[in-house]
C-alpha cells in the first residue's frame, strides 16, 4: 500500500487542481521518457514519501505518449517535437502554480534524463527550494552559465520588439496575442534595463536554486567532463551544489535497472539516497 503522504498524478496535468494536499511540501518528479521506467519511478516516489514524509507528485508530462524506441515510424527527433523540454517546462510551471494555489509553500523537483533539462530551467526562476538532476539529458553549459534560457528572451541591440514573432517567444513563448500590448511594454522595459545593466541578463537566467547533479561515468548525453564543468560554474556563481559522478554506471541507471541485479540496485539506491538527502537538507517539512 502506498504511503498516505504520497500522491501520484498520472492523468492530465491539471487534475492536480482537484486534489487536496494537507502538508506544506511537495516533491515533484519530472521523469525520463522511457515507459519501462514508470514502475521504478513509482517506487522511488514511495521511497521519498515513506522515508522522509514528503508528499510526492509525478505528473505525466507526456500525456500517455512516452517515447517508443520500437516505433520505426517515429524517431526520437519526431517525438521531441511533440514533447520537448520547453513544453515540459511550461507544464511544470502550471503544476507548481496549482500546488501553490493549494497552499504548498515548499517544493523540491527531481528530473531524470529528459526531466533534467526541465528542472534546470525551474532552478533559474525560484520555482523550487531544491533541485536534483539525475543523468540529465540535453543540459548544456549555457543552461548552467545562464547565457541561454527557455525562460528568457534573447536580447540583441538591434531588436525593436515590433515583430509579432518576437512577442510570441517572449518569456513563456506562448503569450496570448490579445495581450501583445502589455508584452510589448514589458519587452521595451527589459530591453532598456538590460542595455543599461547588461550583467542583469545573465543573473536572470542563471541557476539560483540549490542543485544536485548525479551523473554516470558512461553517458553520451552528459559526459563526466561536462558535469565537472557544471560543478565549476555553479561553484563560481556561489550556488549551493552537490555534484557526483557514479562509477561503472550508464545513462539512466537510477530508473532503468533490474531488481535481480545487485550491483545495479546498489548504485541506483545510492543515487536515490543522495537525492533524498538533498531534499531533506533544503526543503522544509514543517
Number of C-alpha atoms within 10 A of each C-alpha: 4 14 16 12 18 21 23 18 15 16 15 13 19 15 13 22 13 9 13 11 17 11 17 19 23 28 25 24 26 26 25 27 21 17 13 14 16 17 12 16 20 18 13 21 26 24 21 25 23 16 12 15 18 30 26 26 23 22 24 20 25 20 12 11 14 17 19 15 11 8 9 8 7 13 13 12 10 12 15 16 10 11 19 17 23 18 20 21 23 18 18 25 16 15 20 21 15 19 24 16 11 18 15 17 18 21 26 28 30 26 24 27 26 25 29 28 26 32 30 29 28 25 25 23 15 12 20 24 20 28 30 31 27 29 32 29 24 15 23 17 15 13 20 24 20 20 16 18 22 23 20 18 20 16 14 10 9 6 13 12 17 11 10 11 10 16 23 16 16 20 16 16 18 12 14 10 12 8 10 14 11 10 19 18 12 15 22 15 12 15 22 13 13 17 15 10 10 13 10 13 21 15 15 16 24 25 25 24 23 22 28 22 25 22 29 25 18 17 16 11 16 20 17 18 10 14 23 14 14 22 19 13 18 21 13 10 15 11 16 13 19 17 18 19 19 19 11 12 18 16 22 21 21 28 27 20 18 12 11 8 9 11 14 18 18 13 17 21 16 14 21 20 15 18 23 20 14 20 27 17 10 18 22 16 17 7
